[in-house]
């Protein structure tokens, strides 16, 4: 997986700076984003990039990876911005000086899915931790990404809150989990099993799977997605000026936040993500 990510980055870099000489700064009208896979698969990343390019004339391209891998890519100084969803990893990234700050962007939620009428019998349980306890006690098959992605980190935090260390034949780590939530959900469907997945992923392929949402709307399942600009003091080659213009556009209530608010409504009947920038919250009357 790492070799493919490296190859993809190399191709993107060559595409972005075809005329840059050795040791010369890259064009300042291009931004490279390292993003968690879920928002890419849902289509929101591409929609935001396209609209920003139309308005600002600045190209944005992305490379997708789980949150842990996305942050590792950024630690090499080869991207300008990251979009991720694992607070503990994000805070460490900033504390170590690789990023400047965590910036709230949007949120959705995780859900626990499984076969309707399945052996766990967790439908209707209100707390995700209680549902996981039942899954563990009954030993029914549960699929984990196991790749230190934001989804995997969120799953492990739920197990920790449930005071369970999942192990045994019922707890299956998907060997291709690093390829994202969509393949993981399809694999869970093949195994007629249970998993924790973000709602956007489920909605985008729900017609392809037999699984249904069994546990939802627990505060512990909220999924917050942040932006972190890569630190120009550590990596002088990053395009910090255009990156911050993109960040300002993404967090603006009249620009990126409005696109996030409406994205998915026409196709799915409800948005896949909800705006959450500080600027958006203030515009809605919030004091923080």
C-alpha positions as a LaTeX table, in Angstrom:
\begin{tabular}{lrrr}
\hline
Residue & $x$ (\AA) & $y$ (\AA) & $z$ (\AA) \\
\hline
Unk1 & 0.00 & 0.00 & 0.00 \\
Unk2 & 2.79 & 2.45 & 0.92 \\
Unk3 & 4.53 & 1.87 & $-2.40$ \\
Unk4 & 1.34 & 2.65 & $-4.31$ \\
Unk5 & 0.83 & 5.83 & $-2.27$ \\
Unk6 & 4.41 & 6.86 & $-2.98$ \\
Unk7 & 3.99 & 6.19 & $-6.69$ \\
Unk8 & 0.77 & 8.18 & $-6.75$ \\
Unk9 & 2.41 & 11.11 & $-5.01$ \\
Unk10 & 5.28 & 11.04 & $-7.47$ \\
Unk11 & 2.86 & 11.12 & $-10.42$ \\
Unk12 & 0.85 & 13.95 & $-8.89$ \\
Unk13 & 3.98 & 15.94 & $-8.17$ \\
Unk14 & 5.26 & 15.53 & $-11.71$ \\
Unk15 & 1.87 & 16.54 & $-13.08$ \\
Unk16 & 1.70 & 19.57 & $-10.82$ \\
Unk17 & 5.15 & 21.00 & $-11.46$ \\
Unk18 & 6.24 & 19.98 & $-14.96$ \\
Unk19 & 8.44 & 23.04 & $-15.40$ \\
Unk20 & 10.02 & 23.26 & $-11.96$ \\
Unk21 & 13.75 & 22.83 & $-11.97$ \\
Unk22 & 15.73 & 20.98 & $-9.34$ \\
Unk23 & 15.68 & 22.97 & $-6.14$ \\
Unk24 & 13.22 & 25.51 & $-7.54$ \\
Unk25 & 9.92 & 26.21 & $-5.76$ \\
Unk26 & 6.77 & 24.64 & $-7.23$ \\
Unk27 & 4.13 & 26.74 & $-8.95$ \\
Unk28 & 2.14 & 28.69 & $-6.39$ \\
Unk29 & $-1.19$ & 27.96 & $-8.06$ \\
Unk30 & $-1.43$ & 24.30 & $-7.08$ \\
Unk31 & $-2.35$ & 22.65 & $-3.78$ \\
Unk32 & $-1.88$ & 18.98 & $-2.94$ \\
Unk33 & $-4.22$ & 17.54 & $-0.32$ \\
Unk34 & $-3.71$ & 14.33 & 1.63 \\
Unk35 & $-7.21$ & 13.18 & 2.57 \\
Unk36 & $-8.85$ & 10.39 & 4.46 \\
Unk37 & $-10.59$ & 8.07 & 2.01 \\
Unk38 & $-14.21$ & 8.33 & 3.16 \\
Unk39 & $-14.90$ & 11.90 & 1.97 \\
Unk40 & $-13.16$ & 11.08 & $-1.33$ \\
Unk41 & $-15.35$ & 8.03 & $-1.91$ \\
Unk42 & $-18.44$ & 10.05 & $-1.00$ \\
Unk43 & $-17.52$ & 12.65 & $-3.64$ \\
Unk44 & $-17.39$ & 15.72 & $-1.39$ \\
Unk45 & $-13.64$ & 16.23 & $-1.79$ \\
Unk46 & $-13.85$ & 16.36 & $-5.58$ \\
Unk47 & $-16.88$ & 18.67 & $-5.44$ \\
Unk48 & $-15.07$ & 21.13 & $-3.16$ \\
Unk49 & $-11.88$ & 21.03 & $-5.23$ \\
Unk50 & $-13.73$ & 21.66 & $-8.47$ \\
Unk51 & $-15.75$ & 24.60 & $-7.18$ \\
Unk52 & $-12.74$ & 26.24 & $-5.54$ \\
Unk53 & $-10.73$ & 25.94 & $-8.76$ \\
Unk54 & $-13.58$ & 27.59 & $-10.69$ \\
Unk55 & $-13.73$ & 30.51 & $-8.27$ \\
Unk56 & $-10.07$ & 31.00 & $-7.36$ \\
Unk57 & $-8.20$ & 29.63 & $-10.36$ \\
Unk58 & $-6.10$ & 27.45 & $-8.05$ \\
Unk59 & $-5.91$ & 23.73 & $-8.78$ \\
Unk60 & $-6.35$ & 21.31 & $-5.90$ \\
Unk61 & $-5.60$ & 17.60 & $-6.25$ \\
Unk62 & $-5.62$ & 14.90 & $-3.63$ \\
Unk63 & $-4.09$ & 11.61 & $-2.62$ \\
Unk64 & $-6.27$ & 9.32 & $-0.51$ \\
Unk65 & $-5.24$ & 7.20 & 2.48 \\
Unk66 & $-6.50$ & 6.30 & 5.92 \\
Unk67 & $-5.98$ & 9.06 & 8.47 \\
Unk68 & $-2.80$ & 7.54 & 9.94 \\
Unk69 & $-1.26$ & 7.09 & 6.49 \\
Unk70 & $-2.49$ & 10.51 & 5.33 \\
Unk71 & $-0.66$ & 12.13 & 8.24 \\
Unk72 & 2.45 & 10.05 & 7.55 \\
Unk73 & 2.44 & 11.36 & 3.97 \\
Unk74 & 2.24 & 14.91 & 5.27 \\
Unk75 & 5.19 & 14.26 & 7.60 \\
Unk76 & 7.32 & 13.95 & 4.46 \\
Unk77 & 6.47 & 17.50 & 3.43 \\
Unk78 & 5.13 & 16.36 & 0.06 \\
Unk79 & 1.61 & 17.76 & 0.52 \\
Unk80 & 0.24 & 21.14 & 1.57 \\
Unk81 & $-2.86$ & 20.22 & 3.56 \\
Unk82 & $-4.46$ & 17.22 & 5.24 \\
Unk83 & $-8.13$ & 16.33 & 5.78 \\
Unk84 & $-8.45$ & 13.74 & 8.54 \\
Unk85 & $-10.70$ & 12.46 & 11.32 \\
Unk86 & $-8.85$ & 11.12 & 14.36 \\
Unk87 & $-8.41$ & 13.80 & 17.02 \\
Unk88 & $-5.69$ & 12.04 & 18.99 \\
Unk89 & $-3.54$ & 11.53 & 15.88 \\
Unk90 & $-4.24$ & 15.08 & 14.70 \\
Unk91 & $-3.19$ & 16.63 & 18.00 \\
Unk92 & 0.04 & 14.62 & 18.01 \\
Unk93 & 0.76 & 15.71 & 14.41 \\
Unk94 & 0.43 & 19.37 & 15.40 \\
Unk95 & 2.33 & 18.96 & 18.68 \\
Unk96 & 5.26 & 17.42 & 16.80 \\
Unk97 & 5.41 & 20.50 & 14.55 \\
Unk98 & 4.28 & 18.92 & 11.29 \\
Unk99 & 1.04 & 20.90 & 11.14 \\
Unk100 & 0.14 & 24.43 & 12.16 \\
Unk101 & $-3.31$ & 23.87 & 13.73 \\
Unk102 & $-6.45$ & 21.74 & 13.66 \\
Unk103 & $-9.31$ & 23.50 & 11.87 \\
Unk104 & $-12.88$ & 22.24 & 12.16 \\
Unk105 & $-14.45$ & 21.52 & 8.76 \\
Unk106 & $-17.45$ & 19.16 & 8.89 \\
Unk107 & $-18.88$ & 16.11 & 10.58 \\
Unk108 & $-21.12$ & 13.14 & 10.03 \\
Unk109 & $-21.50$ & 10.02 & 12.13 \\
Unk110 & $-20.54$ & 6.39 & 12.33 \\
Unk111 & $-23.11$ & 3.63 & 12.46 \\
Unk112 & $-22.97$ & $-0.04$ & 13.36 \\
Unk113 & $-24.25$ & $-2.13$ & 10.47 \\
Unk114 & $-25.00$ & $-5.80$ & 10.12 \\
Unk115 & $-27.43$ & $-8.31$ & 8.63 \\
Unk116 & $-31.11$ & $-7.62$ & 9.31 \\
Unk117 & $-32.37$ & $-10.09$ & 11.87 \\
Unk118 & $-28.78$ & $-11.24$ & 12.39 \\
Unk119 & $-27.47$ & $-13.32$ & 15.30 \\
Unk120 & $-26.26$ & $-10.38$ & 17.40 \\
Unk121 & $-29.78$ & $-9.02$ & 17.94 \\
Unk122 & $-28.50$ & $-5.48$ & 18.50 \\
Unk123 & $-31.13$ & $-3.54$ & 16.55 \\
Unk124 & $-32.68$ & $-0.90$ & 18.78 \\
Unk125 & $-29.80$ & $-0.72$ & 21.24 \\
Unk126 & $-29.15$ & 2.97 & 21.85 \\
Unk127 & $-25.52$ & 2.90 & 22.98 \\
Unk128 & $-22.80$ & 1.76 & 20.61 \\
Unk129 & $-20.69$ & 0.42 & 23.48 \\
Unk130 & $-23.53$ & $-1.81$ & 24.66 \\
Unk131 & $-24.00$ & $-3.14$ & 21.12 \\
Unk132 & $-20.30$ & $-3.99$ & 20.92 \\
Unk133 & $-20.51$ & $-5.80$ & 24.27 \\
Unk134 & $-23.32$ & $-7.96$ & 22.88 \\
Unk135 & $-21.35$ & $-8.67$ & 19.69 \\
Unk136 & $-18.34$ & $-9.70$ & 21.79 \\
Unk137 & $-20.35$ & $-11.85$ & 24.21 \\
Unk138 & $-22.11$ & $-13.71$ & 21.40 \\
Unk139 & $-18.93$ & $-14.06$ & 19.35 \\
Unk140 & $-20.57$ & $-13.03$ & 16.08 \\
Unk141 & $-18.26$ & $-12.00$ & 13.25 \\
Unk142 & $-17.11$ & $-8.39$ & 13.37 \\
Unk143 & $-14.92$ & $-6.83$ & 10.67 \\
Unk144 & $-12.28$ & $-4.23$ & 11.51 \\
Unk145 & $-10.20$ & $-2.16$ & 9.09 \\
Unk146 & $-7.24$ & $-2.61$ & 11.42 \\
Unk147 & $-5.16$ & 0.02 & 9.62 \\
Unk148 & $-4.90$ & 2.99 & 12.04 \\
Unk149 & $-7.28$ & 4.95 & 9.82 \\
Unk150 & $-9.72$ & 7.39 & 11.38 \\
Unk151 & $-12.45$ & 4.76 & 11.18 \\
Unk152 & $-10.23$ & 2.17 & 12.86 \\
Unk153 & $-9.20$ & 4.64 & 15.59 \\
Unk154 & $-12.88$ & 5.49 & 16.23 \\
Unk155 & $-13.74$ & 1.79 & 16.41 \\
Unk156 & $-10.95$ & 1.09 & 18.89 \\
Unk157 & $-12.02$ & 4.04 & 21.05 \\
Unk158 & $-15.52$ & 2.51 & 21.20 \\
Unk159 & $-14.10$ & $-0.85$ & 22.28 \\
Unk160 & $-12.04$ & 0.94 & 24.92 \\
Unk161 & $-15.13$ & 2.74 & 26.24 \\
Unk162 & $-16.87$ & $-0.64$ & 26.35 \\
Unk163 & $-13.87$ & $-1.96$ & 28.35 \\
Unk164 & $-13.27$ & $-4.74$ & 25.85 \\
Unk165 & $-10.10$ & $-5.80$ & 24.05 \\
Unk166 & $-11.51$ & $-7.50$ & 20.95 \\
Unk167 & $-9.78$ & $-10.72$ & 19.97 \\
Unk168 & $-10.58$ & $-14.23$ & 18.90 \\
Unk169 & $-11.92$ & $-15.85$ & 15.73 \\
Unk170 & $-15.03$ & $-13.64$ & 15.73 \\
Unk171 & $-12.93$ & $-10.45$ & 15.43 \\
Unk172 & $-11.61$ & $-10.28$ & 11.87 \\
Unk173 & $-9.11$ & $-7.70$ & 10.64 \\
Unk174 & $-9.72$ & $-7.18$ & 6.95 \\
Unk175 & $-6.38$ & $-7.61$ & 5.20 \\
Unk176 & $-7.28$ & $-4.93$ & 2.64 \\
Unk177 & $-8.71$ & $-2.50$ & 5.18 \\
Unk178 & $-6.25$ & 0.21 & 4.16 \\
Unk179 & $-8.05$ & 0.48 & 0.80 \\
Unk180 & $-10.93$ & 2.25 & 2.52 \\
Unk181 & $-14.41$ & 2.01 & 3.95 \\
Unk182 & $-16.16$ & 1.03 & 0.73 \\
Unk183 & $-14.14$ & $-2.19$ & 0.22 \\
Unk184 & $-14.42$ & $-2.89$ & 3.96 \\
Unk185 & $-18.20$ & $-2.55$ & 3.87 \\
Unk186 & $-18.44$ & $-4.81$ & 0.82 \\
Unk187 & $-16.27$ & $-7.41$ & 2.56 \\
Unk188 & $-18.47$ & $-7.18$ & 5.67 \\
Unk189 & $-21.47$ & $-7.79$ & 3.43 \\
Unk190 & $-19.80$ & $-10.85$ & 1.87 \\
Unk191 & $-19.19$ & $-12.27$ & 5.35 \\
Unk192 & $-22.70$ & $-11.38$ & 6.57 \\
Unk193 & $-20.97$ & $-9.72$ & 9.49 \\
Unk194 & $-20.98$ & $-6.51$ & 11.55 \\
Unk195 & $-18.79$ & $-3.42$ & 11.42 \\
Unk196 & $-18.48$ & 0.24 & 12.37 \\
Unk197 & $-18.64$ & 2.45 & 9.27 \\
Unk198 & $-19.35$ & 6.09 & 8.49 \\
Unk199 & $-22.89$ & 6.87 & 7.39 \\
Unk200 & $-21.77$ & 8.54 & 4.14 \\
Unk201 & $-20.10$ & 5.34 & 2.97 \\
Unk202 & $-23.17$ & 3.29 & 3.84 \\
Unk203 & $-25.51$ & 5.66 & 2.00 \\
Unk204 & $-23.37$ & 5.72 & $-1.13$ \\
Unk205 & $-23.47$ & 1.91 & $-1.60$ \\
Unk206 & $-26.50$ & 0.82 & 0.46 \\
Unk207 & $-28.22$ & $-0.49$ & $-2.66$ \\
Unk208 & $-25.28$ & $-2.84$ & $-3.28$ \\
Unk209 & $-25.32$ & $-4.52$ & 0.12 \\
Unk210 & $-27.81$ & $-6.44$ & 2.24 \\
Unk211 & $-26.56$ & $-4.92$ & 5.49 \\
Unk212 & $-28.66$ & $-2.38$ & 7.39 \\
Unk213 & $-28.00$ & 0.26 & 10.04 \\
Unk214 & $-28.61$ & $-1.31$ & 13.43 \\
Unk215 & $-27.17$ & 1.22 & 15.89 \\
Unk216 & $-27.06$ & 4.96 & 15.29 \\
Unk217 & $-27.49$ & 8.47 & 16.75 \\
Unk218 & $-25.27$ & 7.85 & 19.75 \\
Unk219 & $-23.10$ & 10.88 & 20.56 \\
Unk220 & $-20.13$ & 8.51 & 20.82 \\
Unk221 & $-20.55$ & 7.81 & 17.08 \\
Unk222 & $-20.03$ & 11.40 & 15.90 \\
Unk223 & $-17.28$ & 11.70 & 13.28 \\
Unk224 & $-15.51$ & 15.07 & 13.17 \\
Unk225 & $-13.36$ & 15.89 & 10.12 \\
Unk226 & $-10.59$ & 18.47 & 10.38 \\
Unk227 & $-8.14$ & 20.33 & 8.19 \\
Unk228 & $-4.47$ & 20.75 & 9.13 \\
Unk229 & $-2.15$ & 22.95 & 7.04 \\
Unk230 & 1.34 & 21.51 & 6.78 \\
Unk231 & 3.83 & 23.67 & 8.68 \\
Unk232 & 5.80 & 25.94 & 6.28 \\
Unk233 & 8.47 & 26.51 & 8.95 \\
Unk234 & 9.27 & 22.81 & 8.83 \\
Unk235 & 8.73 & 22.41 & 5.08 \\
Unk236 & 9.44 & 25.71 & 3.26 \\
Unk237 & 8.38 & 24.25 & $-0.11$ \\
Unk238 & 4.72 & 23.91 & 0.85 \\
Unk239 & 2.31 & 26.32 & $-0.81$ \\
Unk240 & 1.09 & 27.86 & 2.42 \\
Unk241 & $-0.44$ & 31.05 & 0.98 \\
Unk242 & $-2.74$ & 29.27 & $-1.47$ \\
Unk243 & $-3.45$ & 26.56 & 1.10 \\
Unk244 & $-4.76$ & 29.14 & 3.56 \\
Unk245 & $-6.86$ & 30.71 & 0.79 \\
Unk246 & $-8.38$ & 27.26 & 0.24 \\
Unk247 & $-8.92$ & 26.80 & 3.99 \\
Unk248 & $-10.65$ & 30.20 & 4.22 \\
Unk249 & $-12.89$ & 29.24 & 1.30 \\
Unk250 & $-13.69$ & 25.80 & 2.78 \\
Unk251 & $-14.63$ & 27.26 & 6.17 \\
Unk252 & $-16.64$ & 30.20 & 4.79 \\
Unk253 & $-20.40$ & 29.94 & 5.47 \\
Unk254 & $-21.10$ & 31.29 & 1.98 \\
Unk255 & $-18.63$ & 29.05 & 0.15 \\
Unk256 & $-17.40$ & 25.61 & 1.15 \\
Unk257 & $-19.70$ & 25.23 & 4.14 \\
Unk258 & $-22.77$ & 25.82 & 1.98 \\
Unk259 & $-21.62$ & 23.12 & $-0.46$ \\
Unk260 & $-21.08$ & 20.72 & 2.45 \\
Unk261 & $-24.55$ & 21.55 & 3.83 \\
Unk262 & $-26.27$ & 20.61 & 0.58 \\
Unk263 & $-24.05$ & 17.81 & $-0.71$ \\
Unk264 & $-25.97$ & 14.56 & $-1.16$ \\
Unk265 & $-29.45$ & 15.95 & $-0.52$ \\
Unk266 & $-30.66$ & 15.49 & $-4.09$ \\
Unk267 & $-29.41$ & 11.92 & $-4.42$ \\
Unk268 & $-29.87$ & 10.52 & $-0.92$ \\
Unk269 & $-32.59$ & 12.70 & 0.56 \\
Unk270 & $-30.29$ & 13.99 & 3.27 \\
Unk271 & $-26.79$ & 15.48 & 3.37 \\
Unk272 & $-23.79$ & 13.17 & 3.73 \\
Unk273 & $-21.93$ & 15.68 & 5.89 \\
Unk274 & $-22.77$ & 18.67 & 8.06 \\
Unk275 & $-20.84$ & 21.98 & 8.11 \\
Unk276 & $-18.84$ & 22.53 & 11.30 \\
Unk277 & $-16.32$ & 25.34 & 10.82 \\
Unk278 & $-16.01$ & 27.94 & 13.55 \\
Unk279 & $-17.25$ & 30.52 & 11.05 \\
Unk280 & $-20.29$ & 28.41 & 10.23 \\
Unk281 & $-21.15$ & 27.89 & 13.90 \\
Unk282 & $-20.92$ & 31.63 & 14.57 \\
Unk283 & $-23.18$ & 32.31 & 11.57 \\
Unk284 & $-25.73$ & 29.94 & 13.09 \\
Unk285 & $-25.69$ & 31.74 & 16.44 \\
Unk286 & $-23.21$ & 29.55 & 18.29 \\
Unk287 & $-20.72$ & 31.23 & 20.62 \\
Unk288 & $-17.90$ & 28.74 & 19.99 \\
\hline
\end{tabular}
